[in-house]
């Protein structure tokens, strides 16, 4: 049967309009779910598996209400020496460990000119923001916040008083109600240092956790049931529960998105050596308004953090951010996602390279080897990566090629 061309055209137009309307509805659905506030709750140095292995009861309950990523890959948890010389290969204009500036800028190119003027908090423009922490190591990432409270006033003991940033945040919300809040609890990471240092820990901090005979059964084992890390992680989890209950009791929970994670992971023996793989991953939980319930995904990247927070807050993402928005965790977003974390690939190369150098120290004496090795993009030169490359894929390709020659 011959079709009337006018009817065919009209039908196509109507179908197109319906399709566009469907997509528009999905966008509106996501936008209508914008929360009044996004809270980033960081339990310092939380390793992958901690919520299940300890276990952390509050975290486990929140998993049922939100989306859980078993692994968030972070850049190597190194702490390069600060170097403000822009012409030096080891240029590093930050005073804190690598994952912190990478997380808040959304890029590994943290030596870029003006990078410090494009941290996530600057995206909120006329909206209030806040950052509260019981440690003085994060001053470098604090500019741009409306409110910044560094609560470590009495030195080492304050690193374990994780109640301070939690209680401080409650007051900030009551008085200013910022649109974005970062709470950083330093205790768990500091307890991990005690586990690793054992009898050599600062201020004899290990004595608090010693057995009656003075022994330290948890020495270099964060997972020992009596370890300082377990003790502090459970305390941080209880503070998280107290904070969530307070948000609910004050009628604020329904307008909140809460993200819980570590700033990086932790080695089984304590601390976060950059080339220990477990230092470079942390669990990631997002829960609250507009977020799917009871969903679980395999992996995300620290580069995704800033774009995702910006998206669900309705603000521009940081200028240099290269991560993706985790739309699969949002109501109206895709049901599934297939992602191959580039940071995982990069980290694996950097770790292999480091291990090779450790196993073959004699190679450094060979001129040909040294010429090749000097071209390898090591973590010590991360502040200068932007001078040569535009994305992580280029760095991976470059390093893989050089590593095969080495």
C-alpha positions as CSV (number, residue, x, y, z in Angstrom):
1,X,0.0,0.0,0.0
2,X,1.4,3.4,-1.0
3,X,1.8,5.7,2.1
4,X,0.9,9.4,2.1
5,X,4.3,11.2,2.5
6,X,2.6,14.0,4.5
7,X,1.3,11.5,7.1
8,X,4.7,9.8,7.3
9,X,6.5,13.2,8.0
10,X,3.9,14.2,10.6
11,X,4.3,10.8,12.3
12,X,8.1,11.2,12.5
13,X,7.7,14.7,13.9
14,X,5.3,13.5,16.6
15,X,7.6,10.6,17.6
16,X,10.6,12.9,17.7
17,X,8.7,15.3,20.0
18,X,7.7,12.5,22.3
19,X,11.3,11.2,22.4
20,X,12.6,14.6,23.2
21,X,10.0,15.1,25.9
22,X,11.0,11.8,27.5
23,X,14.6,12.9,27.7
24,X,13.6,16.3,29.0
25,X,11.5,14.7,31.7
26,X,14.5,12.7,32.8
27,X,16.6,15.8,33.1
28,X,13.8,17.6,35.0
29,X,13.6,14.6,37.3
30,X,17.3,14.8,38.1
31,X,17.2,18.6,38.6
32,X,14.1,18.4,40.8
33,X,16.1,16.1,43.2
34,X,18.7,18.7,43.9
35,X,19.4,18.7,47.6
36,X,19.7,21.7,49.8
37,X,23.2,20.6,50.9
38,X,25.9,18.0,50.0
39,X,28.1,16.8,52.9
40,X,31.4,15.0,52.2
41,X,32.1,13.0,55.3
42,X,35.7,11.7,55.3
43,X,37.0,9.1,57.6
44,X,40.8,9.4,57.1
45,X,42.6,6.5,55.5
46,X,39.6,4.1,55.2
47,X,40.8,1.0,53.4
48,X,38.7,-1.1,51.0
49,X,36.7,-3.7,52.9
50,X,36.7,-1.9,56.2
51,X,32.9,-1.4,56.4
52,X,32.4,-5.2,56.0
53,X,35.5,-6.5,57.7
54,X,35.4,-4.6,61.0
55,X,32.3,-4.2,60.5
56,X,31.0,-0.6,60.7
57,X,27.3,-0.8,61.7
58,X,26.2,2.7,60.7
59,X,28.0,2.5,57.4
60,X,26.3,-0.9,56.8
61,X,22.9,0.5,57.5
62,X,23.5,3.5,55.2
63,X,24.5,1.2,52.4
64,X,20.9,0.0,52.3
65,X,19.7,3.5,51.8
66,X,22.1,4.6,49.1
67,X,24.7,3.6,46.5
68,X,27.9,1.8,47.4
69,X,31.0,1.6,45.3
70,X,33.3,-1.1,46.6
71,X,36.4,0.6,45.3
72,X,37.1,4.2,44.6
73,X,40.5,4.4,43.0
74,X,42.7,7.3,44.1
75,X,46.0,8.6,42.9
76,X,49.0,7.1,44.8
77,X,48.7,8.2,48.4
78,X,52.1,9.9,48.3
79,X,53.2,13.0,50.1
80,X,55.8,14.7,47.9
81,X,58.0,17.4,49.4
82,X,56.6,20.8,48.7
83,X,58.4,22.6,45.9
84,X,57.2,26.0,44.7
85,X,59.8,26.3,41.8
86,X,57.6,26.0,38.7
87,X,60.6,25.2,36.6
88,X,61.7,22.2,38.7
89,X,60.8,18.7,37.6
90,X,59.6,18.0,41.1
91,X,57.4,21.0,41.3
92,X,54.6,20.3,43.9
93,X,52.8,23.4,45.2
94,X,50.7,21.6,47.8
95,X,51.3,20.8,51.5
96,X,49.1,17.7,51.8
97,X,49.1,14.2,50.3
98,X,48.3,13.8,46.6
99,X,44.7,12.4,46.8
100,X,43.5,15.6,48.5
101,X,44.2,18.2,45.8
102,X,43.3,15.6,43.1
103,X,39.9,15.0,44.7
104,X,39.0,18.7,45.1
105,X,40.2,19.7,41.6
106,X,39.1,16.6,39.7
107,X,42.4,16.2,37.8
108,X,45.9,14.7,38.2
109,X,47.4,17.8,36.6
110,X,47.7,19.5,39.9
111,X,50.6,21.7,38.9
112,X,48.5,23.6,36.3
113,X,48.7,27.4,36.5
114,X,45.7,28.7,38.5
115,X,44.7,25.2,39.6
116,X,44.3,26.5,43.2
117,X,41.6,29.0,42.0
118,X,39.6,26.1,40.5
119,X,39.0,23.8,43.5
120,X,35.5,22.5,43.9
121,X,34.5,25.0,46.6
122,X,35.0,27.9,44.2
123,X,32.2,26.4,42.0
124,X,29.6,27.4,44.5
125,X,30.1,31.1,43.9
126,X,27.4,32.9,45.9
127,X,26.5,29.8,48.0
128,X,28.1,29.2,51.4
129,X,30.5,26.4,51.9
130,X,32.3,24.9,54.9
131,X,35.3,22.7,55.8
132,X,36.0,21.5,59.3
133,X,38.8,19.2,60.3
134,X,40.8,18.2,63.4
135,X,44.2,18.3,61.7
136,X,46.4,21.1,60.4
137,X,47.6,19.3,57.3
138,X,44.9,20.6,55.0
139,X,45.4,24.3,54.9
140,X,46.4,24.2,51.2
141,X,43.0,22.9,50.1
142,X,41.0,25.3,52.4
143,X,41.0,28.6,50.4
144,X,37.6,29.3,48.8
145,X,35.5,28.0,51.6
146,X,33.2,30.5,53.2
147,X,34.0,28.8,56.6
148,X,37.1,26.9,57.4
149,X,37.7,25.6,60.9
150,X,41.0,23.9,61.7
151,X,40.3,22.5,65.1
152,X,43.7,21.0,66.0
153,X,44.8,23.4,68.8
154,X,46.5,21.1,71.2
155,X,48.7,19.1,68.9
156,X,48.8,15.3,68.7
157,X,45.9,14.5,71.1
158,X,43.4,16.5,69.0
159,X,44.0,14.2,66.0
160,X,41.9,11.6,67.8
161,X,39.1,14.0,68.9
162,X,36.9,13.3,65.9
163,X,33.9,14.6,67.7
164,X,35.2,18.1,67.3
165,X,34.6,18.5,63.5
166,X,31.2,16.7,63.8
167,X,29.9,18.9,66.6
168,X,31.4,22.0,64.9
169,X,29.5,21.1,61.7
170,X,26.2,20.9,63.5
171,X,26.7,24.5,64.7
172,X,27.7,25.6,61.2
173,X,24.6,24.1,59.7
174,X,22.4,25.7,62.4
175,X,23.9,29.2,61.8
176,X,24.8,29.2,58.1
177,X,23.4,26.0,56.5
178,X,26.1,25.8,53.7
179,X,25.3,24.2,50.4
180,X,28.6,22.1,50.5
181,X,30.3,20.9,53.6
182,X,33.5,18.8,54.0
183,X,33.9,17.1,57.4
184,X,37.3,15.4,57.8
185,X,37.9,13.0,60.7
186,X,41.6,12.5,61.2
187,X,41.5,9.9,63.9
188,X,41.4,6.6,61.9
189,X,44.4,7.6,59.8
190,X,46.4,8.7,62.8
191,X,45.5,5.4,64.6
192,X,46.8,3.6,61.6
193,X,50.2,5.3,62.1
194,X,50.2,4.1,65.7
195,X,49.6,0.5,64.4
196,X,52.6,0.8,62.1
197,X,54.9,2.6,64.5
198,X,54.0,0.5,67.6
199,X,56.5,1.1,70.4
200,X,58.0,4.1,68.5
201,X,54.7,5.9,68.1
202,X,54.5,9.6,69.0
203,X,53.9,10.6,72.6
204,X,53.9,6.9,73.6
205,X,50.4,6.8,72.0
206,X,50.6,3.0,71.8
207,X,50.5,2.6,75.6
208,X,46.7,3.3,75.6
209,X,46.2,0.2,73.5
210,X,48.8,-2.1,75.1
211,X,47.9,-5.3,76.9
212,X,48.4,-5.6,80.7
213,X,51.8,-7.2,80.1
214,X,52.8,-4.3,77.8
215,X,52.6,-6.4,74.6
216,X,51.1,-5.0,71.4
217,X,49.3,-7.9,69.6
218,X,48.1,-5.5,66.9
219,X,51.5,-4.2,66.0
220,X,51.6,-3.8,62.1
221,X,48.1,-5.3,61.7
222,X,45.2,-2.8,61.5
223,X,42.7,-5.6,61.3
224,X,43.6,-7.0,64.8
225,X,40.4,-6.7,66.9
226,X,42.2,-4.7,69.5
227,X,44.1,-2.4,67.1
228,X,44.0,1.4,67.5
229,X,42.7,1.6,64.0
230,X,39.7,-0.6,64.7
231,X,39.0,1.4,67.9
232,X,39.1,4.7,66.1
233,X,37.2,3.5,63.0
234,X,34.4,2.3,65.1
235,X,34.4,5.6,67.0
236,X,34.2,7.5,63.7
237,X,31.3,5.3,62.6
238,X,29.4,6.0,65.8
239,X,30.0,9.8,65.2
240,X,28.6,9.3,61.7
241,X,25.5,7.7,63.2
242,X,25.1,10.5,65.7
243,X,25.4,13.0,62.9
244,X,22.9,11.3,60.6
245,X,20.4,11.0,63.5
246,X,20.8,14.7,64.2
247,X,20.1,15.6,60.6
248,X,17.0,13.4,60.8
249,X,15.8,14.8,64.1
250,X,16.2,18.4,62.9
251,X,14.3,17.7,59.7
252,X,17.3,18.2,57.4
253,X,18.0,14.7,56.2
254,X,15.4,14.7,53.4
255,X,17.2,17.7,51.8
256,X,20.7,16.2,52.2
257,X,23.1,14.1,50.1
258,X,25.8,12.5,52.2
259,X,29.0,11.0,50.9
260,X,31.1,8.8,53.1
261,X,34.6,7.8,52.1
262,X,38.3,7.9,53.0
263,X,40.6,10.5,51.5
264,X,42.7,7.4,50.5
265,X,43.1,3.8,51.7
266,X,45.5,2.2,54.1
267,X,48.0,-0.6,54.2
268,X,47.3,-3.7,56.2
269,X,50.3,-2.8,58.4
270,X,49.1,0.7,58.9
271,X,49.8,4.1,57.3
272,X,49.5,4.6,53.5
273,X,52.8,3.9,51.7
274,X,52.1,5.1,48.1
275,X,53.2,1.9,46.4
276,X,51.1,-0.4,48.6
277,X,48.0,-1.1,46.5
278,X,45.5,-0.9,49.3
279,X,46.6,2.6,50.0
280,X,45.2,3.7,46.7
281,X,41.6,2.6,47.1
282,X,38.8,3.5,49.5
283,X,35.1,2.5,49.7
284,X,32.6,5.2,48.5
285,X,29.1,5.6,49.7
286,X,26.5,8.2,48.5
287,X,23.1,8.4,50.1
288,X,20.2,10.9,50.3
289,X,17.9,13.0,48.2
290,X,17.8,11.9,44.6
291,X,20.0,8.9,45.2
292,X,19.0,5.4,44.4
293,X,18.6,3.0,47.3
294,X,20.4,-0.3,47.8
295,X,22.5,-0.2,44.7
296,X,26.1,-1.5,44.5
297,X,28.8,-0.9,41.9
298,X,32.3,-2.1,41.5
299,X,34.4,1.0,41.0
300,X,34.7,4.7,40.6
301,X,37.6,7.2,40.6
302,X,38.6,10.1,42.9
303,X,38.5,12.2,39.7
304,X,34.7,11.6,39.7
305,X,34.1,13.1,43.1
306,X,34.2,16.9,42.2
307,X,32.1,16.6,39.0
308,X,29.5,14.5,40.8
309,X,29.2,16.9,43.8
310,X,29.0,19.8,41.4
311,X,26.3,18.1,39.3
312,X,24.0,17.2,42.2
313,X,24.5,20.7,43.7
314,X,23.6,22.4,40.4
315,X,26.9,24.3,40.1
316,X,29.6,24.2,37.4
317,X,32.3,21.6,37.8
318,X,35.9,22.7,38.4
319,X,37.5,24.0,35.3
320,X,40.2,21.3,35.0
321,X,38.1,18.3,36.2
322,X,38.4,15.3,34.0
323,X,36.3,12.7,35.8
324,X,32.7,11.7,35.1
325,X,29.5,12.4,36.9
326,X,28.3,9.2,38.6
327,X,24.8,9.5,37.1
328,X,24.1,5.8,37.7
329,X,23.7,6.4,41.4
330,X,21.0,9.0,40.8
331,X,17.3,8.5,40.4
332,X,16.6,8.7,36.7
333,X,20.2,7.8,35.8
334,X,21.3,4.7,33.9
335,X,20.8,1.3,35.6
336,X,24.2,-0.1,34.8
337,X,27.6,1.3,33.9
338,X,30.8,-0.2,32.5
339,X,33.9,1.7,33.5
340,X,37.6,0.9,33.2
341,X,39.3,3.1,35.8
342,X,42.2,4.9,34.3
343,X,43.7,5.7,37.6
344,X,43.9,2.0,38.4
345,X,46.0,1.4,35.2
346,X,48.2,4.4,36.0
347,X,48.7,3.3,39.6
348,X,49.6,-0.2,38.5
349,X,52.3,1.1,36.1
350,X,53.7,3.4,38.8
351,X,53.9,0.6,41.3
352,X,55.5,-1.9,38.8
353,X,58.1,0.8,38.0
354,X,58.9,1.4,41.6
355,X,59.2,-2.3,42.4
356,X,61.5,-2.8,39.4
357,X,63.8,-0.1,40.6
358,X,63.9,-1.6,44.1
359,X,64.7,-5.1,42.7
360,X,67.4,-3.8,40.3
361,X,69.3,-1.0,41.9
362,X,72.3,-1.7,39.7
363,X,70.3,-0.6,36.7
364,X,70.4,3.0,37.8
365,X,74.2,3.0,37.1
366,X,73.7,2.3,33.4
367,X,73.6,5.4,31.3
368,X,71.1,4.0,28.7
369,X,68.8,2.9,31.5
370,X,69.1,6.3,33.3
371,X,68.3,8.2,30.1
372,X,65.1,6.1,29.6
373,X,64.1,6.2,33.3
374,X,64.4,10.0,33.5
375,X,61.6,10.2,30.9
376,X,59.3,8.0,33.0
377,X,56.5,10.1,34.5
378,X,56.9,9.2,38.2
379,X,54.8,10.3,41.0
380,X,57.6,12.6,42.2
381,X,57.1,14.7,39.0
382,X,53.3,14.9,39.1
383,X,53.4,18.7,39.4
384,X,55.0,18.9,36.0
385,X,52.9,16.3,34.1
386,X,50.7,19.1,32.5
387,X,53.7,20.4,30.6
388,X,53.8,17.3,28.4
389,X,50.4,15.6,28.5
390,X,46.7,16.5,28.2
391,X,45.1,13.4,29.7
392,X,45.7,10.3,31.7
393,X,45.5,8.0,28.7
394,X,48.5,9.8,27.2
395,X,50.5,9.3,30.4
396,X,49.7,5.6,30.6
397,X,50.7,5.1,26.9
398,X,53.9,6.9,27.4
399,X,54.8,5.1,30.7
400,X,53.9,1.7,29.3
401,X,56.1,2.2,26.3
402,X,59.1,3.3,28.4
403,X,58.5,0.5,31.0
404,X,58.7,-2.1,28.3
405,X,62.0,-0.7,27.2
406,X,63.3,-0.6,30.7
